[in-house]
Amino acid sequence: MSDARGRRPGWVRHGVVILATWSGMGGMLAAQTPAAAPGPALTLGEAMTLALAANPNITAARLQRPIDVANVGVARERLNPEVQYEASKETPRQAIGATLPLELGGKRARRIDLATSTIAVNEADLARVIAEVRNQVRRAYFDAAAATLRVQIALDVRTLAQRARDAANARVTAGDVPQSDLTQSDLALASSENELVAARGEANATLAELNVLIGRPAETPADLSDALTGGAMLTREQALALATQSNTELQLLDRRVAEQTARINLAKALTAPDVAVGGTFTYDAEPEFQYGWRMGVSATVPVFTRHRSGVLVEESGLARLQGERAAAVTRIEGTIVAALTRAVAARDQMTRYQSSILPLALESERQAQAAYSGGQTGLPALVQALQTARETRQRGLQAGLDYQHALADLERAIGAPDR
């Protein structure tokens, strides 16, 4: 009469060993690999605020304003009078005179208008730089967030690989599977550790890039708290309306058109000839007279040059800028539609991964582990199932990152923050 307790099937006996091994490995790995202390929480909005205050490109762009203000002061300057002293052998032997040049045609006022319009151009360019930096910060923020999530995936994969290796070792020891199972599991574990090293390096690199953009030391730790699923989606009408009102590229072109108009006005003012009035006090002309005077007026005669070519040059520049603006409007509208289409597709893909694909992948992973633990499948099937589950999680993560990149592309196309 056989003893049922002493003759359990081999896969049941070793399945118990495997399950016990897997259940204890999680705590062991956690004890062996202490997690790095996370830095303070950092939201996307806080990162934007830091960038506006400390980004080197924005700081450098702001230094242009004092130069523009000084140029307005230069434009306000008036021409200095000339004073001359004459001594001659003829009478009157000495003379002291002064000449005051006078600008006609409103040249000084036109110079001031041009300098003032240049301030407006550089303010619009500063807004463009800020919009570009905001877009870079948004991309870098979610790149760093995704890299951090990839580290977690790599940690999970290494944990599973370690458990699979110990389970394979238990089954090889019991004689249920060949030695090749242990070799394959060792290879899978080594690969997972290598991927973990790469993921951590990429996470540190992307966080360093974000820190540089927001004006912090590259090594500053941070816990990026905004999710990849965040971000509002604009309608086509809202995006086009926002671009019309706030697009920094169009605003910059508008300011340049105004500046070019001021250049045309200055060029026209330069066609007016200038005059100079002067007077001279003479003396030492005895015996004819002791003191005398002279007065005179001089003017530039526009015989050879009337500065018409300068006016034509500036008018041609205005036509070019107006053409650039019209082309920019067409291009921006097309870019917004394309970016919005990609953003909608990325959002739908991300939603599908969250609602159905990822849950199915996790269930497949659980079933594969149970099948191997029960001796129903071999190690290659388990490794393949875990690899498929890992790749699916990576694709789900990439779908979220693609969504954020699509929103960043839409924001860049609009030329202004979309929220």
Secondary structure, DSSP 8 states (H G I E B T S, - for coil): ---GGG---HHHHHHHHHHHHHHHHHHHHHHHS-------EE-HHHHHHHHHHH-HHHHHHHTHHHHHHHHHHHHH-----EEEEEE-SSSS-EEEEEEEEE--SSHHHHHHHHHHHHHHHHHHHHHHHHHHHHHHHHHHHHHHHHHHHHHHHHHHHHHHHHHHHHHHHHHHHHTSS-HHHHHHHHHHHHHHHHHHHHHHHHHHHHHHHHHHHTTS-TT---EE-S-TT------HHHHHHHHHHH-HHHHHHHHHHHHHHHHHHHHHHTTS--EEEEEEEEEEETTTEEEEEEEEEEE---SS---HHHHHHHHHHHHHHHHHHHHHHHHHHHHHHHHHHHHHHHHHHHHHIIIIIHHHHHHHHHHHHHHHHTTSS-HHHHHHHHHHHHHHHHHHHHHHHHHHHHHHHHHHHHTS---
